[in-house]
Amino acid sequence: MKKAPLPQNEEKRIEALKSFNILDTLPEEAYDNITKIAAQICDAPIALVSLIDPDRQWFKSAYGIEVTETSRDLAFCAHSILEPDSLFIVPDATKDERFRDNPLTKNDPGVIFYAGAPLNTNEGYPIGTLCVIDNKPRKSLSEGQKESLKALSQQVMRLLELRKKNDILEQANKEITRLNDELSHFAYRLTHDLKTPIRGINSLAEFIKEDFEESSNYKVMELIDLISSKTIYMESMIEQLLQYTKVTNIDLNFEKFNLKSMFADILKNCDLENKIKLNFSDITQTITHSKISFIQIFQNLLTNSHKFCDESQCNVVIKFSKTDEFLKFVYMDNGPGILQAYRDKIFLIFETLENDNYQSTGIGLATVKSIVSRLGGDISLTDRPDGEKGVCFVFTIRSSTYLKNIKGRNY
């Protein structure tokens, strides 16, 4: 028996093999199907996906034999990878000085005939073979069988390359998640820490205003009022940004709650009971979902409707429907509406529209979009179906049953 020498590129070949993270993984149907087809096409009792590491040949798939690995010193496949550009065929191992004394030939499984197609990486490194084995001598394979074995070996490599890309993508997603978590934490700390000095500036402005209250210097008073209004705006912006950074950290605790009661509570808590006429009379359902997420969504929408309403009475209509997979909401108000040219931008953070009466932070709708996306849904802005002026937000949210199944993911 002659042990196969090491390929000249052995070090890089081993690096290429390890890059697939495939060794010692569990069996997979996709590879088992290939070995089964290879055995059937080549009329052979055994077919293997064999990968050659420094000390052994390990089988990702073994058809017709219950073995997971053998020593590399005994491996026919260790000889096969020395010829990466062609099929390696041994018609009769008992008459081949390299294999006639090989325990795999003399004993079980009785490797007499061997044909192996190399598993070459995109860089040209042979990491193993797709091989078929018979326990009796054969002249060779037919041309059709040879071509089929080569094609199947290429399919094995496609599976390995796809697995590798998926692993890289998974690692990249984990890194993105980690960086996003760090960024969210940083933004949370930054916005939290900024609130104190801004409140201090506002308090100081109020103290100065009290000192100048009887002064006739109206210019100074105007500047102090400007400072106060700007700090109040900044504090509001920071508070909304703080809420935005919390979105990805909301724990999806599902609870049963009544939508109608939730809307009433939002109006009361936001001091909007006498400022918005809310029509949700057809909404009586009790649902099970992330209540805190729903509160944040509708609190932002209702606050915006009140803030930008240009009518004597702010009217809001909310409609609800559901399927087994989705909850659907249609939210309409009678405000000035949003021009078509701006509709693609309104969900981007810090994007604002011109308004003569109010300064907008450009955070509220970005928060709504982020929450809806986290709940597996989507939101869009359309014209009101009744042709009246105002906004019409249509958004869907995945059902709690669906979200419970993926709660362990990054939602």
WOURLIN-V143555 format. One record per backbone hydrogen bond with DSSP energy under -0.5 kcal/mol. NH is the residue of the N-H (numbers start at 1). CO is the residue of the C=O. If there is no record, write none. Layout:
nh->NH co->CO
nh->NH co->CO
//
This chain:
nh->2 co->98
nh->3 co->1
nh->10 co->7
nh->13 co->9
nh->14 co->10
nh->15 co->11
nh->16 co->12
nh->17 co->13
nh->18 co->14
nh->19 co->15
nh->20 co->17
nh->21 co->18
nh->25 co->22
nh->31 co->28
nh->32 co->28
nh->33 co->29
nh->34 co->30
nh->35 co->31
nh->36 co->32
nh->37 co->33
nh->38 co->34
nh->39 co->35
nh->40 co->36
nh->41 co->37
nh->42 co->38
nh->43 co->40
nh->44 co->39
nh->46 co->133
nh->47 co->63
nh->48 co->131
nh->49 co->61
nh->50 co->48
nh->50 co->129
nh->51 co->58
nh->52 co->127
nh->53 co->51
nh->53 co->56
nh->57 co->70
nh->58 co->51
nh->58 co->56
nh->59 co->68
nh->60 co->49
nh->60 co->58
nh->61 co->49
nh->63 co->47
nh->64 co->62
nh->67 co->65
nh->70 co->57
nh->72 co->55
nh->74 co->71
nh->75 co->71
nh->75 co->72
nh->79 co->75
nh->79 co->76
nh->80 co->76
nh->81 co->77
nh->82 co->79
nh->83 co->80
nh->86 co->83
nh->88 co->116
nh->89 co->87
nh->90 co->114
nh->91 co->89
nh->93 co->112
nh->95 co->92
nh->96 co->93
nh->97 co->95
nh->99 co->96
nh->100 co->96
nh->102 co->99
nh->105 co->102
nh->106 co->102
nh->107 co->103
nh->110 co->104
nh->110 co->107
nh->111 co->104
nh->112 co->110
nh->112 co->134
nh->113 co->134
nh->114 co->90
nh->115 co->132
nh->116 co->88
nh->117 co->130
nh->119 co->128
nh->120 co->118
nh->121 co->125
nh->124 co->121
nh->126 co->124
nh->127 co->119
nh->127 co->125
nh->128 co->119
nh->129 co->50
nh->130 co->117
nh->131 co->48
nh->131 co->129
nh->132 co->115
nh->133 co->46
nh->134 co->113
nh->138 co->91
nh->146 co->142
nh->147 co->143
nh->148 co->144
nh->149 co->145
nh->150 co->146
nh->151 co->147
nh->152 co->148
nh->153 co->149
nh->154 co->150
nh->155 co->151
nh->156 co->152
nh->157 co->153
nh->158 co->154
nh->159 co->155
nh->160 co->156
nh->161 co->157
nh->162 co->158
nh->163 co->159
nh->164 co->160
nh->165 co->161
nh->166 co->162
nh->167 co->163
nh->168 co->164
nh->169 co->165
nh->170 co->166
nh->171 co->167
nh->172 co->168
nh->173 co->169
nh->174 co->170
nh->175 co->171
nh->176 co->172
nh->177 co->173
nh->178 co->174
nh->179 co->175
nh->180 co->176
nh->181 co->177
nh->182 co->178
nh->183 co->179
nh->184 co->180
nh->185 co->181
nh->186 co->182
nh->187 co->183
nh->188 co->184
nh->189 co->185
nh->190 co->186
nh->191 co->187
nh->192 co->188
nh->193 co->189
nh->194 co->190
nh->195 co->191
nh->196 co->192
nh->197 co->193
nh->198 co->194
nh->199 co->195
nh->200 co->196
nh->201 co->197
nh->202 co->198
nh->203 co->199
nh->204 co->200
nh->205 co->201
nh->206 co->202
nh->207 co->203
nh->208 co->204
nh->209 co->205
nh->210 co->206
nh->211 co->207
nh->212 co->208
nh->213 co->210
nh->215 co->212
nh->218 co->216
nh->221 co->217
nh->222 co->218
nh->223 co->219
nh->224 co->220
nh->225 co->221
nh->226 co->222
nh->227 co->223
nh->228 co->224
nh->229 co->225
nh->230 co->226
nh->231 co->227
nh->232 co->228
nh->233 co->229
nh->234 co->230
nh->235 co->231
nh->236 co->232
nh->237 co->233
nh->238 co->234
nh->239 co->235
nh->240 co->236
nh->241 co->237
nh->242 co->238
nh->243 co->239
nh->244 co->240
nh->245 co->241
nh->246 co->242
nh->247 co->243
nh->247 co->244
nh->249 co->246
nh->250 co->247
nh->253 co->251
nh->254 co->252
nh->255 co->289
nh->257 co->287
nh->259 co->257
nh->259 co->285
nh->262 co->258
nh->263 co->259
nh->264 co->260
nh->265 co->261
nh->266 co->262
nh->267 co->263
nh->268 co->264
nh->269 co->265
nh->270 co->266
nh->271 co->268
nh->272 co->267
nh->273 co->267
nh->275 co->272
nh->276 co->272
nh->277 co->314
nh->278 co->276
nh->279 co->277
nh->279 co->316
nh->280 co->278
nh->283 co->280
nh->284 co->282
nh->287 co->257
nh->287 co->285
nh->289 co->255
nh->289 co->287
nh->291 co->253
nh->291 co->289
nh->294 co->290
nh->295 co->291
nh->296 co->292
nh->297 co->293
nh->298 co->294
nh->299 co->295
nh->300 co->296
nh->301 co->297
nh->302 co->298
nh->303 co->299
nh->304 co->300
nh->305 co->301
nh->306 co->302
nh->307 co->303
nh->308 co->304
nh->309 co->305
nh->309 co->306
nh->314 co->275
nh->315 co->313
nh->316 co->277
nh->317 co->332
nh->318 co->279
nh->319 co->330
nh->321 co->328
nh->323 co->326
nh->327 co->397
nh->328 co->321
nh->329 co->395
nh->330 co->319
nh->331 co->393
nh->332 co->317
nh->333 co->391
nh->334 co->315
nh->336 co->308
nh->342 co->339
nh->343 co->339
nh->343 co->340
nh->345 co->342
nh->346 co->342
nh->348 co->345
nh->350 co->362
nh->351 co->348
nh->351 co->362
nh->352 co->350
nh->367 co->363
nh->368 co->364
nh->369 co->365
nh->370 co->366
nh->371 co->367
nh->372 co->368
nh->373 co->369
nh->374 co->370
nh->375 co->371
nh->376 co->373
nh->377 co->372
nh->378 co->396
nh->380 co->394
nh->382 co->392
nh->387 co->384
nh->392 co->382
nh->393 co->331
nh->394 co->380
nh->395 co->329
nh->396 co->378
nh->397 co->327
nh->398 co->375
nh->399 co->325
nh->403 co->399
nh->404 co->400
nh->405 co->401
nh->405 co->402
nh->406 co->402
nh->406 co->403
nh->407 co->404
nh->409 co->406
nh->411 co->409
//
